[in-house]
Amino acid sequence: MNNEKLYSKIEMSRIVGWSEANGRRWVKNFKEYFPTKQFQNRVMYTNESLRNLKTLKKLNEEGLTSPVIKDILKNEEFPSTGNDIVRIINKYKVDEVRIEYDEKIKSTIPSMGEMMIPYLEMIKDGKAYSASEITDKLVNYFKLSEEQRIMRYEHTPDSILLTRVRSVRYSLKKGNYIEEINKLTYRITSDGLDLLNESNNEIKEEIEELEKVVDPLTIVKEKLNDLKEELADSLLKQLRNVHWMKFEDIVVELLTVMGYGDGRVTQRSNDEGIDGIIKEDKLGLDNIYVQAKRYAENQSIGRNAVQGFSGALDGKARKGVFITTSKFTDNARTYVESLEAKKIILIDGLELANLMISYDVGVDVNHTFVVKAIDYDYFKDE
């Protein structure tokens, strides 16, 4: 008889130290990594699910966000050991300041065409290599800096390098120059070896043809990004038009759903510059104070307003979140960066809209698309 312990989402969230809302969100976003079993007409989760949720929490605590982890898992196996977790953290953890989009750095990252032949050269010995191993070989071959490796596109969390490597991989696989022999594991084919022995002109012509091959998922992803940008713009217009009290409710709900704790809106008058309070623990020993300002698009928030919010925190809390539907001036951002005794996070209109989309606040699912892939374990001998 199988006596494996099973868990509900609430139990798993409590065990790993996340709020119920936060645990549910991570299970939903990474559902393919959470095996389930039916127990008394309920969907329950296995020990493997609990281990995987603990792993995701460790990655998140090291500064890797949900979209970044998703991007990583497109090129890596899910970490199953402590060493795997440490390796991924060391490889992908970066300072947020250094991953801001930079057109100059982007222009120095090898193109698809430049990576085609080196990709085959890296695996021409005929051995099987994981996608991450091949990427590491390419990074070393091109002597890429940390900035080149981690640079992301301007409006998406996607790594430029990894996106291009995946496109190279898709084109070579489509052209039968490499084969996928297991999940994210590749080997050069006889056609791939033949291509390496062709003349320079023939190689150049074939690379030009391969560059025309487009992964359908890339097109879908680009269209989805376009839809997300359009949705964020529409959402921001709605936020600027709602009543200011409704706006405060929305902001507190968002921070609660994001898992920062139990939130409430303060009294509507004489709030001393505080619009909401998030209790990070049940007793309220550590609170986050919130200010929400519904401003017009052309009305920026400057240093004085932020400094006033900072003063309102004195004697109450060390953490604050200032959220607006407009923008913050450079002086305002410079001011919060200079603070030492307290931490204030500034969230402008565009970031607010994107957070609401990411955490399903104020939006509904319109369409769901499922993309299936081969289950290589299914074809293995027992």
C-alpha positions in Angstrom: 0.0 0.0 0.0 1.3 3.4 -0.9 1.5 5.6 2.2 3.0 8.6 0.5 1.9 11.8 2.3 -0.2 14.1 0.2 -0.6 17.9 0.6 -3.1 20.6 -0.3 -1.9 23.9 -1.8 -2.5 25.5 1.6 -0.3 22.9 3.4 2.5 23.2 0.9 2.4 27.0 1.1 2.6 26.9 4.9 5.4 24.4 5.0 7.6 26.4 2.7 6.8 29.7 4.4 4.6 31.4 1.8 1.2 32.9 2.2 -1.7 30.9 0.8 -2.1 33.4 -2.1 1.5 33.4 -3.0 1.8 29.6 -2.9 -1.3 29.2 -5.1 0.2 31.6 -7.6 3.5 29.7 -7.9 1.8 26.4 -8.2 -0.4 27.8 -10.9 2.4 29.4 -12.8 4.6 26.2 -12.7 1.9 23.6 -12.7 3.9 21.2 -14.9 6.4 20.7 -12.1 3.7 19.8 -9.5 2.6 16.1 -9.7 -0.9 15.5 -8.3 -2.9 12.6 -7.1 -6.7 12.2 -6.4 -7.6 11.6 -2.8 -11.2 11.5 -1.7 -12.3 13.5 -4.7 -9.7 16.2 -4.0 -6.6 17.1 -6.0 -3.6 16.6 -3.7 0.1 17.2 -4.2 3.0 14.7 -3.8 6.3 14.9 -1.9 8.0 15.8 -5.3 5.6 18.8 -5.6 6.6 20.0 -2.1 10.3 19.6 -2.9 9.8 21.6 -6.2 7.9 24.4 -4.4 10.8 24.6 -1.8 13.2 24.8 -4.8 11.2 27.6 -6.4 11.1 29.5 -3.1 14.9 29.3 -2.8 15.4 30.6 -6.3 13.0 33.4 -5.7 14.6 34.4 -2.4 17.9 34.8 -4.3 16.3 37.4 -6.5 15.1 35.3 -9.4 11.6 36.4 -10.3 8.9 34.0 -11.7 9.3 35.2 -15.3 13.1 34.8 -15.1 12.8 31.3 -13.6 10.4 30.3 -16.4 13.0 31.6 -18.9 15.7 29.6 -17.2 13.7 26.4 -17.3 13.4 26.6 -21.0 17.1 25.9 -21.2 17.7 24.0 -18.0 16.3 20.9 -16.3 14.4 21.6 -13.1 17.0 21.6 -10.3 16.8 18.3 -8.4 19.7 18.7 -5.9 21.2 21.3 -3.7 24.2 21.6 -6.1 21.8 22.2 -9.1 20.1 25.0 -7.2 23.4 26.6 -6.3 24.7 26.3 -9.8 21.6 28.0 -11.3 21.6 30.8 -8.7 25.3 31.5 -9.4 24.7 31.4 -13.1 21.6 33.5 -13.4 21.4 35.7 -10.3 22.2 39.3 -11.3 22.1 42.8 -10.0 18.8 44.3 -11.3 20.7 47.5 -12.2 22.9 45.6 -14.6 20.1 44.0 -16.6 18.5 47.2 -17.8 18.2 47.2 -21.6 21.2 48.7 -23.4 21.1 49.0 -27.2 25.0 49.1 -27.4 25.3 45.8 -25.4 22.6 44.2 -27.5 24.5 45.0 -30.7 27.5 43.1 -29.4 25.6 39.8 -28.7 26.2 37.3 -31.5 23.4 36.9 -34.1 21.8 33.7 -35.1 23.9 33.5 -38.2 27.1 34.0 -36.3 26.2 31.2 -33.9 25.1 28.5 -36.3 28.5 27.0 -37.2 30.0 27.5 -33.7 27.0 25.7 -32.3 27.7 22.6 -34.5 31.5 22.9 -33.8 30.8 22.7 -30.0 29.1 19.2 -30.4 30.9 17.8 -33.5 32.4 14.9 -31.3 29.0 13.2 -31.6 28.3 13.2 -27.9 25.1 14.2 -26.3 25.0 17.6 -24.7 22.4 19.4 -22.6 21.1 22.8 -23.9 22.8 24.6 -21.0 26.1 22.9 -21.7 26.0 24.0 -25.3 25.1 27.6 -24.2 28.0 27.6 -21.8 30.3 26.5 -24.6 29.1 29.3 -26.8 29.5 31.9 -24.1 33.1 30.7 -23.7 33.7 30.6 -27.5 32.5 34.1 -28.0 34.1 35.3 -24.7 30.9 37.0 -23.7 30.8 39.3 -20.7 28.2 39.0 -17.9 26.4 42.0 -19.3 26.1 40.3 -22.8 24.9 37.0 -21.2 22.2 38.5 -19.1 21.0 41.4 -21.2 17.2 41.2 -21.7 14.9 42.8 -24.3 13.5 46.2 -23.4 9.9 45.2 -22.7 10.1 41.5 -21.9 11.9 39.4 -19.3 13.5 37.3 -22.1 17.3 37.0 -22.3 18.5 38.2 -25.7 21.3 35.6 -25.8 19.1 32.6 -24.7 16.4 33.7 -27.2 18.9 33.7 -30.0 20.4 30.4 -28.9 16.9 28.8 -28.9 16.3 30.1 -32.4 19.6 28.6 -33.6 18.7 25.3 -32.0 15.3 25.3 -33.6 16.6 26.1 -37.0 19.4 23.4 -36.8 16.9 20.8 -35.6 14.4 21.7 -38.4 17.3 21.4 -40.9 18.2 17.9 -39.5 21.6 19.1 -38.5 21.0 18.3 -34.8 18.6 15.9 -33.1 16.9 16.1 -29.7 17.5 12.7 -28.1 16.1 13.6 -24.7 14.4 16.6 -23.2 16.8 19.6 -23.8 19.5 17.2 -24.8 21.0 17.3 -28.3 23.5 15.5 -30.6 24.9 16.4 -34.0 23.6 14.4 -37.0 25.5 13.1 -40.0 24.0 16.1 -42.0 25.4 18.4 -39.4 28.9 16.9 -39.7 28.6 17.1 -43.5 27.7 20.8 -43.3 30.9 21.5 -41.3 32.9 20.0 -44.2 31.3 22.1 -46.9 32.9 25.0 -48.6 32.6 28.5 -47.1 30.3 29.6 -49.9 28.0 26.6 -49.4 28.0 27.1 -45.6 27.2 30.8 -46.0 24.2 30.0 -48.3 22.9 27.4 -45.9 23.1 29.7 -43.0 21.2 32.3 -44.9 18.4 29.8 -45.4 18.5 28.7 -41.8 18.1 32.2 -40.6 14.8 32.4 -42.5 13.4 29.5 -40.4 11.3 31.0 -37.6 10.1 29.0 -34.5 6.3 29.3 -34.5 6.5 29.7 -30.7 8.7 32.9 -31.2 5.9 34.4 -33.4 3.2 33.5 -30.8 5.3 34.9 -28.0 5.9 38.2 -29.9 2.1 38.5 -30.5 1.4 37.7 -26.9 3.8 40.5 -25.9 2.0 42.8 -28.2 -1.3 41.9 -26.6 0.1 42.3 -23.1 1.4 45.8 -24.0 -2.0 46.7 -25.4 -3.7 45.3 -22.3 -1.4 47.2 -19.9 -2.1 50.5 -21.8 -5.9 49.9 -21.5 -5.6 48.9 -17.9 -3.7 52.0 -17.0 -6.4 54.2 -18.6 -9.0 52.4 -16.5 -6.9 53.0 -13.3 -6.6 56.7 -14.1 -10.4 57.0 -14.3 -11.5 55.0 -11.2 -12.5 56.7 -8.0 -9.5 57.4 -5.8 -10.9 55.2 -3.0 -11.3 52.3 -5.5 -7.7 52.9 -6.6 -6.5 52.5 -3.0 -8.5 49.3 -2.7 -6.9 47.9 -5.9 -3.4 48.8 -4.8 -3.8 47.1 -1.4 -5.4 44.0 -3.0 -2.5 43.7 -5.5 0.1 43.8 -2.8 -1.8 41.2 -0.8 -2.2 38.9 -3.8 1.6 39.3 -4.4 2.1 37.6 -1.1 3.5 40.4 1.0 0.9 39.8 3.8 -2.6 40.7 4.9 -3.5 44.2 3.7 -6.1 46.8 4.6 -6.9 50.3 3.5 -6.5 53.0 6.2 -9.3 55.4 7.2 -10.3 57.6 4.3 -9.5 60.9 6.2 -6.7 62.0 8.5 -4.6 59.1 7.2 -1.3 61.1 7.7 -0.1 60.2 4.2 -0.7 56.5 4.6 -3.3 54.9 2.3 -2.8 51.2 3.2 -1.0 48.9 5.6 0.3 45.4 4.8 1.0 43.1 7.7 3.9 40.9 6.9 3.2 38.7 9.9 0.0 37.7 11.8 0.8 40.0 14.7 1.7 43.0 12.6 5.3 43.2 14.0 6.6 44.2 10.6 4.4 46.3 8.5 4.7 47.8 5.0 3.0 51.2 4.6 1.5 52.1 1.3 0.7 55.4 -0.5 -1.4 55.3 -3.7 -1.7 58.3 -5.9 -4.1 58.3 -9.0 -2.5 61.0 -11.2 -2.9 61.9 -14.8 -0.4 60.7 -17.4 1.3 64.1 -17.7 1.6 64.7 -14.0 4.9 63.3 -12.6 5.6 62.7 -8.9 8.7 64.5 -7.6 11.0 64.3 -4.7 8.9 66.5 -2.3 5.9 64.1 -2.5 8.1 61.0 -1.9 10.0 62.8 0.9 6.6 63.6 2.5 5.7 59.8 2.4 9.1 59.0 3.9 8.4 61.4 6.7 5.0 59.7 7.3 6.9 56.4 7.9 9.0 57.8 10.7 8.1 56.1 14.0 5.8 53.7 12.2 7.6 51.4 9.7 10.9 50.9 7.9 9.3 49.8 4.6 7.0 51.7 2.2 5.6 51.3 -1.3 4.6 54.4 -3.2 2.4 53.5 -6.2 1.1 55.9 -8.9 -0.7 55.8 -12.2 1.8 58.4 -13.6 5.6 58.5 -13.3 8.3 59.4 -10.8 11.0 62.1 -11.6 14.7 61.1 -11.5 15.1 63.3 -8.4 12.4 61.2 -6.6 14.1 57.9 -7.5 17.5 59.3 -6.5 16.1 60.3 -3.1 14.8 56.8 -2.3 18.1 55.3 -3.3 19.9 57.5 -0.8 17.8 56.3 2.1 19.6 54.1 4.6 17.3 53.6 7.6 14.2 52.7 5.6 13.3 51.1 2.2 10.8 52.7 -0.1 9.8 51.1 -3.4 8.4 53.3 -6.2 6.0 51.7 -8.7 4.9 53.8 -11.7 1.8 53.4 -13.8 3.3 51.0 -16.4 4.8 48.7 -13.8 1.6 48.8 -11.8 -0.4 47.7 -14.9 2.1 44.9 -15.6 2.0 43.6 -12.0 -1.8 43.5 -12.1 -1.6 41.4 -15.3 1.0 39.1 -13.9 -1.0 38.5 -10.7 -4.5 38.4 -12.3 -5.8 41.5 -10.5 -8.5 43.3 -12.5 -8.1 41.1 -15.6 -9.7 37.8 -16.8 -8.4 35.0 -18.9 -9.7 35.5 -22.5 -8.1 32.6 -24.3 -5.8 29.7 -23.2 -3.4 28.0 -25.6 -1.7 24.7 -24.8 1.5 23.7 -26.5 2.5 20.1 -26.1 5.9 18.5 -26.4 7.2 14.9 -26.4 7.3 13.1 -23.1 10.7 11.4 -23.5 10.3 9.4 -20.2 7.2 7.7 -21.7 9.4 6.0 -24.3 12.0 4.7 -21.9 12.1 1.1 -20.9 10.8 0.3 -17.4 
